[in-house]
Amino acid sequence: MKFKNALNGISKIFTAEILDLIATFVIGITSIFLLVPDKNVALLSAGTLASIAGILMIISAILNLVGIIQASKDERSFKAVIYLMILGVVLAIVSGFFNNIPKVSEISQAAGQIIEVLVSVMVILGFGNIAKQLGNTNIENKAQTLFKIIIVINIIIIAARVALVYKNNLANVVAIVLMIVALVLCVVQYIMYLSFLSKTKKMLQENVGEQ
């Protein structure tokens, strides 16, 4: 069946993103627990939640990688994503290993974040290519729109980080405003990404069902 591998792959990627969203939510709750006056309760609760979030993120990463490997059997552009994800894992290890060397850790983290963006963009464009092959202009256009939103968000984040380099009140205000805007857009991006994956999954289900 045409694109059956892509269907199996996107199902795993979608589940991985849901788990990642839950992990992000759990991390947010962890931050709240750290504000509890009783430090013993705070540390115990935060530690437990952090462990749960860590497990969810590991499962999410594995599912995401397996899903992309499956999808790569139907769309060649996903093969490059696999190598990027492996490089991301290596950078994460380097960042953790050289945690006591700020410059190396910061560079590794920055490179890792860039890779995460590239992975998201290439996954979106990869499924956009499949939509094009199936003649689904709606999904294809959504892929292009989401691609542009991700680029804009990351330009804003970079601008905010540049502003933080300058140690003055105006730069700090600009950085804060830009980060708030970026945060709001990140939420919008996440919702759009999940919606895109869901609709693409439905498109592939319909295509496989017709064969």
C-alpha positions in Angstrom: 0.0 0.0 0.0 1.3 3.4 -0.9 2.4 5.6 2.1 1.4 2.9 4.6 4.9 3.3 6.2 4.3 7.1 6.4 0.9 6.4 8.1 2.5 4.2 10.7 5.3 6.7 11.2 3.1 9.7 11.7 1.0 7.8 14.2 4.1 7.4 16.4 5.2 11.0 15.8 1.8 12.3 16.9 1.9 10.1 20.0 5.4 11.3 20.7 4.4 15.0 20.5 1.5 14.4 22.9 3.9 12.8 25.4 6.3 15.7 24.9 3.5 18.2 25.6 2.5 16.3 28.8 6.2 16.3 29.9 6.4 20.1 29.3 3.2 20.5 31.4 4.7 18.3 34.2 7.9 20.4 34.1 5.8 23.5 34.6 4.1 21.9 37.6 7.6 21.0 39.0 8.5 24.7 38.9 5.4 25.5 41.0 6.3 22.8 43.6 9.7 24.4 44.1 7.9 27.5 45.4 6.3 25.5 48.3 7.6 26.8 51.7 8.3 23.3 53.0 11.6 22.6 51.3 11.4 18.8 52.0 8.0 18.5 50.4 9.1 20.8 47.5 12.2 18.8 46.7 10.5 15.4 47.0 7.5 16.5 44.8 9.7 18.3 42.3 12.1 15.3 42.1 9.3 12.8 41.5 7.7 15.0 38.8 11.0 15.7 37.2 11.6 11.9 37.0 8.2 11.4 35.4 8.9 14.2 32.9 12.3 12.7 32.1 10.8 9.2 31.4 8.0 10.7 29.2 10.6 12.7 27.2 12.8 9.6 26.7 9.7 7.6 25.4 8.7 10.5 23.2 12.2 10.7 21.7 12.3 7.0 21.0 8.8 7.0 19.4 9.7 10.1 17.4 12.8 8.4 16.0 11.0 5.2 15.2 8.2 7.1 13.5 10.6 9.1 11.3 12.5 5.9 10.4 9.2 4.3 9.3 8.1 7.4 7.4 11.5 7.6 5.6 10.6 4.4 3.8 8.0 6.4 1.8 9.6 9.8 1.8 13.4 10.1 1.2 13.6 13.6 2.9 13.0 11.9 6.3 16.4 10.1 6.0 18.2 13.4 6.6 16.0 13.9 9.7 17.3 10.6 11.2 20.9 11.8 11.0 20.0 15.2 12.5 18.2 13.5 15.4 21.3 11.3 16.1 23.5 14.4 16.0 21.0 16.1 18.5 21.5 13.2 20.9 25.3 13.4 20.6 25.1 17.2 21.3 22.9 16.6 24.3 25.5 14.1 25.7 28.3 16.5 25.1 26.4 19.3 26.8 25.8 17.1 29.8 29.3 15.8 29.9 30.9 19.3 29.7 28.3 20.9 32.0 31.1 22.3 34.2 32.5 24.2 31.1 29.9 26.9 30.4 31.1 27.9 26.9 31.1 24.3 25.6 27.8 23.5 27.3 26.2 26.7 25.9 27.4 26.1 22.4 26.2 22.5 22.5 22.8 23.5 23.8 22.4 26.2 21.1 23.4 23.8 18.4 20.9 21.2 19.8 18.1 23.8 19.7 18.9 24.6 16.1 18.8 20.9 15.3 15.4 20.6 17.0 14.0 23.4 14.8 15.5 21.8 11.7 14.0 18.4 12.6 10.5 20.0 13.0 10.8 21.9 9.8 12.0 18.9 7.8 9.2 16.7 9.2 6.6 19.2 8.3 8.0 19.7 4.8 8.4 15.9 4.4 4.7 15.3 5.0 4.0 18.4 2.8 5.8 16.6 0.0 3.6 13.5 0.5 0.5 15.7 0.5 1.6 17.2 -2.8 2.0 13.7 -4.3 -1.5 12.9 -3.2 -2.8 16.1 -4.6 -4.0 17.4 -1.2 -3.3 21.2 -1.5 -4.9 21.9 1.9 -2.3 19.9 3.8 0.5 21.1 1.5 -0.5 24.8 2.2 -0.7 24.1 5.9 2.9 22.7 5.8 4.2 25.8 4.1 2.3 28.1 6.6 3.7 26.2 9.6 7.2 26.3 8.1 7.0 30.1 7.9 5.6 30.4 11.5 8.5 28.4 12.9 11.1 30.5 11.0 9.5 33.8 12.3 9.4 32.4 15.9 13.0 31.5 15.9 14.1 34.9 14.4 12.2 36.5 17.3 14.0 34.2 19.8 17.4 35.0 18.3 16.6 38.8 18.4 15.7 38.4 22.1 18.9 36.7 22.9 20.9 39.3 21.0 19.1 42.1 23.0 20.1 40.3 26.2 23.8 40.7 25.3 23.5 44.5 25.8 23.4 45.4 29.5 20.9 48.3 29.6 17.3 48.8 30.6 16.0 49.3 27.0 17.6 46.1 25.8 16.2 44.2 28.7 12.7 45.5 28.1 13.0 44.7 24.3 14.2 41.2 25.2 11.3 40.5 27.6 8.7 41.7 25.1 10.2 39.6 22.4 10.4 36.5 24.6 6.7 36.9 25.6 5.7 37.3 21.9 7.9 34.2 21.1 6.3 32.2 24.0 2.7 33.0 22.7 3.7 32.1 19.2 5.3 28.8 20.4 2.0 27.8 21.9 0.3 28.6 18.7 2.9 26.7 16.8 2.5 23.6 19.0 -1.3 23.6 18.5 -0.9 24.1 14.7 1.8 21.3 14.6 -0.5 18.8 16.4 -3.4 19.9 14.2 -1.2 19.4 11.1 -0.1 16.0 12.2 -3.6 15.0 13.0 -5.0 16.1 9.6 -2.1 14.6 7.7 -2.6 11.3 9.6 -6.3 11.4 8.5 -5.2 12.1 4.9 -2.9 9.0 4.9 -5.6 6.8 6.5 -8.0 7.8 3.8 -5.4 7.1 1.1 -4.5 3.7 2.5 -8.2 2.9 3.0 -8.9 3.6 -0.7 -6.2 1.1 -1.9 
